[in-house]
Amino acid sequence: MMRALFLLSTALIAGGANARMLDPAKPEDALAINKRITCGVADGQPAVYYFSGQVWSRVQGEPDRHLFNTEAMNIRQCVSATDAKRGSGYRMVSREVLFYTDPQTNAVLREWKNPWTAETVPTMHVNNDPVNGRPSFPVTADGKPYALKLKQFGPWSQTSGLAPLFYTNPLAGDYQDFIGGNYHAMEMLTSSMLTSDLLDTSNPTVYPAIAWTRVSVWLPWMKMRGRQGQLVFQSSGAKIKSYADLPAVVRDEIALNYPIYTAAPPGDDPRPNDTTWTVFKRWADKRAAEKN
């Protein structure tokens, strides 16, 4: 017992002696910093992000409406990756859910009465599996050094990203470039954390707070039938210590209807990514088949 404690304390001292402060200006360190934010240092260790918020409508000529609350999580892992020209890096694999809840009770919605059409429709929650990233390396695909957009404010550091999305909608036909119908959205994500936690390699990971915003067209299950308007999602949250730290409303719904979301996909997951639109198409096709 005493020998085991001695060996453990020796290892901890050695680890502390090897710790250093990462330099965001160096491509290899910038990549390591991003991995600490995204997952953690060790391969195969699950990381869980939790975020909650609201969804509002924005229709020209009428006041904005608070349509839903949201409860969401993403579970992920990072695995090492190597490239002969680009060096040693990592890949992130994940899956995520977002549940639409009642604005007054925060209960998970099974159906929703559309205030514009007065039609009651079944609610399809976000359940995207997988949501995987491309491998990242110290050298980018176009041969440039990897760089991290890191801003520092006193003791705090922030990363932020903006993704303008405009792509072919899998629910529409082959003539979207001529008559419209493309999926159009914008997503904005900011992560904030103490610089000392982020850069000190004696910490195996960092636990940032996050803010996520999305502006998008109507969700397909709302059956808006081409009406003018859009949705604004606003959420905040954080990377949390473990799956068990998720609120009960999320864990209970996952246990009831989405049991695979307790773990990340395998590190070598080859599947194409899901979106709300690809998942809705399968969901709608299945419901139609069940009626026939």
C-alpha positions in Angstrom: 0.0 0.0 0.0 2.7 2.5 1.0 4.7 1.6 -2.1 1.7 2.2 -4.3 1.1 5.6 -2.7 4.8 6.4 -3.2 4.7 5.5 -6.9 1.5 7.5 -7.4 2.9 10.6 -5.7 6.1 10.3 -7.8 4.0 10.1 -11.0 2.0 13.2 -10.0 5.2 15.1 -9.2 6.7 14.1 -12.6 3.5 15.1 -14.4 3.5 18.5 -12.7 7.2 19.0 -13.6 6.3 18.3 -17.3 3.4 20.7 -17.3 3.7 23.9 -19.3 1.6 26.8 -20.6 0.5 26.3 -24.2 1.2 29.0 -26.7 -1.8 29.8 -29.0 0.6 31.3 -31.6 2.1 27.8 -32.3 0.1 25.6 -34.6 0.6 22.4 -32.5 -0.3 24.2 -29.3 -3.3 25.9 -30.9 -4.6 22.5 -32.0 -4.0 21.1 -28.5 -5.9 24.0 -27.0 -8.9 23.4 -29.3 -8.9 19.7 -28.4 -9.0 20.6 -24.7 -12.1 22.8 -25.5 -13.7 20.3 -27.8 -13.2 17.1 -25.8 -10.1 16.6 -23.6 -6.5 15.5 -23.8 -7.1 11.7 -23.6 -8.5 9.8 -26.5 -11.8 8.0 -26.0 -12.9 10.0 -22.9 -16.5 11.1 -23.3 -17.2 14.8 -23.0 -20.7 16.2 -22.5 -22.0 19.6 -23.4 -25.4 20.8 -22.0 -27.3 23.9 -23.1 -30.8 25.2 -22.7 -32.7 28.2 -24.0 -35.6 29.5 -26.0 -37.0 29.6 -29.6 -38.8 32.7 -30.9 -40.5 33.4 -34.1 -39.7 36.5 -36.2 -42.5 37.4 -38.7 -42.6 40.7 -40.5 -45.5 42.9 -39.3 -46.2 41.0 -36.0 -44.6 40.8 -32.5 -42.1 38.0 -31.9 -43.6 34.9 -30.2 -42.0 32.7 -27.6 -42.7 29.3 -29.2 -40.6 26.8 -27.2 -38.0 26.3 -24.5 -35.2 24.0 -25.3 -33.1 21.4 -23.4 -30.1 20.0 -25.3 -26.9 18.0 -25.0 -24.1 16.8 -27.2 -21.9 13.8 -26.2 -18.6 13.3 -27.9 -15.1 11.9 -27.9 -11.9 12.7 -29.7 -9.5 10.2 -31.2 -6.0 10.7 -32.5 -5.4 11.0 -36.2 -2.2 11.2 -38.3 -1.4 12.4 -41.8 1.9 11.9 -43.6 2.0 15.6 -44.7 -0.1 17.4 -42.1 1.2 15.8 -38.9 -0.5 14.4 -35.8 -4.0 15.7 -34.9 -7.4 14.5 -33.8 -11.0 13.8 -34.9 -14.1 14.5 -33.0 -17.2 12.2 -33.2 -20.5 13.1 -31.5 -24.3 12.8 -31.4 -26.8 15.3 -30.1 -30.4 15.9 -29.0 -32.4 19.0 -28.5 -35.9 18.7 -27.0 -38.6 21.3 -27.5 -40.4 22.0 -24.2 -43.4 23.9 -23.1 -42.6 27.6 -22.5 -44.6 27.6 -19.2 -44.0 24.1 -17.7 -40.8 23.1 -19.5 -42.3 19.6 -20.1 -41.1 17.9 -23.3 -43.7 18.5 -26.0 -45.3 15.5 -27.8 -47.4 17.7 -30.0 -47.8 21.4 -30.7 -50.6 23.7 -31.8 -49.5 25.9 -34.6 -50.7 29.4 -33.7 -50.7 30.5 -37.4 -52.7 27.5 -38.8 -54.5 26.3 -35.6 -53.4 22.8 -36.6 -52.0 20.4 -34.0 -48.9 18.7 -35.2 -46.6 16.0 -33.7 -43.3 17.4 -32.4 -40.1 16.0 -33.9 -37.1 16.7 -31.6 -33.6 17.1 -32.8 -31.8 13.7 -32.7 -28.8 14.0 -34.9 -26.6 10.9 -35.1 -23.8 11.4 -36.0 -22.5 15.0 -35.9 -18.8 14.3 -36.6 -15.9 16.6 -37.4 -13.2 16.3 -40.1 -9.7 15.5 -38.7 -7.7 18.5 -37.6 -4.0 18.8 -37.9 -1.2 21.4 -37.3 -1.3 22.0 -41.1 -4.6 22.8 -42.7 -5.9 21.1 -45.9 -4.7 24.1 -47.9 -1.2 23.9 -46.5 -1.4 26.7 -44.0 -0.5 26.6 -40.3 -3.4 25.7 -38.0 -4.6 28.9 -36.2 -7.1 29.3 -33.4 -9.2 32.5 -33.1 -8.7 33.0 -29.4 -9.5 36.3 -27.7 -8.3 37.2 -24.2 -10.1 39.6 -21.8 -8.3 39.9 -18.5 -8.2 36.4 -17.0 -10.7 35.1 -19.6 -10.3 33.6 -23.0 -13.0 33.2 -25.7 -13.3 31.4 -29.0 -16.2 32.2 -31.3 -17.4 31.0 -34.7 -20.1 31.9 -37.2 -21.4 29.5 -39.7 -23.6 30.9 -42.6 -25.4 27.8 -43.9 -26.9 27.6 -47.4 -27.2 24.2 -48.9 -29.5 21.8 -50.8 -32.6 20.8 -48.8 -33.1 17.1 -49.0 -36.9 17.6 -48.8 -37.0 19.7 -51.9 -36.5 18.9 -55.6 -33.8 19.2 -58.1 -34.5 22.9 -59.1 -33.7 24.7 -55.9 -31.3 27.0 -57.7 -34.1 28.2 -59.9 -37.1 28.5 -57.6 -35.7 28.5 -54.1 -36.1 26.0 -51.3 -32.5 25.7 -50.2 -31.9 25.4 -46.4 -30.8 28.8 -45.1 -29.6 29.4 -41.6 -26.8 31.0 -39.5 -25.3 29.5 -36.4 -23.1 31.4 -33.8 -21.1 29.8 -31.0 -19.0 31.4 -28.3 -17.0 29.5 -25.7 -15.6 31.3 -22.6 -13.1 29.9 -20.0 -10.4 31.0 -17.7 -7.1 31.4 -19.6 -5.2 29.7 -16.8 -7.4 26.6 -17.0 -7.2 26.6 -20.8 -3.4 26.9 -21.3 -2.0 24.9 -18.3 -1.3 21.4 -19.5 -1.6 20.1 -15.9 -5.3 20.3 -16.5 -6.5 17.4 -18.6 -9.4 19.4 -20.0 -11.2 22.7 -19.7 -14.9 23.3 -18.9 -16.0 26.3 -21.0 -19.3 28.1 -20.7 -21.0 28.4 -24.1 -23.6 30.6 -25.9 -25.2 29.3 -29.0 -27.5 31.2 -31.4 -29.2 30.0 -34.6 -31.4 31.9 -37.1 -33.1 29.6 -39.5 -36.2 28.9 -41.6 -39.2 27.2 -40.0 -38.7 23.7 -38.8 -40.3 21.2 -41.3 -42.5 19.5 -38.7 -44.2 22.8 -37.9 -46.1 22.6 -41.3 -45.8 26.3 -42.1 -46.5 25.7 -45.8 -44.1 28.3 -47.1 -45.2 31.2 -44.8 -42.9 34.2 -44.4 -40.8 34.2 -41.3 -38.0 32.6 -39.4 -36.9 31.2 -36.0 -34.3 32.5 -33.6 -32.7 30.0 -31.2 -30.8 31.4 -28.1 -29.1 29.0 -25.7 -26.4 29.0 -23.1 -24.7 26.2 -21.3 -21.3 24.5 -20.6 -19.2 21.4 -20.9 -20.2 19.4 -17.8 -18.3 16.8 -15.7 -20.3 13.8 -16.7 -23.5 12.5 -18.3 -25.0 12.1 -14.8 -24.8 15.9 -14.3 -27.4 16.5 -17.0 -30.8 17.7 -15.7 -33.5 15.1 -15.2 -35.7 16.4 -18.0 -32.9 15.5 -20.5 -31.8 12.2 -18.9 -35.4 11.0 -18.6 -36.3 11.7 -22.2 -33.1 10.1 -23.5 -33.8 7.0 -21.4 -37.4 6.9 -22.7 -36.9 7.5 -26.4 -33.2 8.0 -27.3 -31.1 5.5 -25.4 -28.0 5.5 -27.7 -27.4 9.1 -26.7 -25.7 8.1 -23.5 -22.5 7.5 -25.3 -20.6 9.0 -28.2 -20.2 7.2 -31.6 -17.2 5.0 -32.2 -14.0 6.8 -33.0 -13.8 5.4 -36.5 -17.5 6.2 -37.3 -17.7 6.5 -41.2 -21.3 7.7 -41.5 -22.3 11.0 -43.1 -23.6 13.6 -40.7 -27.3 14.0 -39.9 -29.2 17.3 -39.9 -32.7 18.2 -38.9 -33.7 17.8 -42.5 -32.3 14.3 -43.1 -33.7 13.1 -39.8 -37.1 14.6 -40.6 -37.2 13.0 -44.0 -36.7 9.5 -42.4 -39.3 10.4 -39.7 -41.9 11.6 -42.1 -41.4 8.7 -44.5 -41.7 6.2 -41.7 -45.0 7.9 -40.5 -46.4 7.9 -44.0 -45.5 4.2 -44.4 -47.2 3.3 -41.1 -50.4 5.0 -42.3 -50.5 2.9 -45.6 
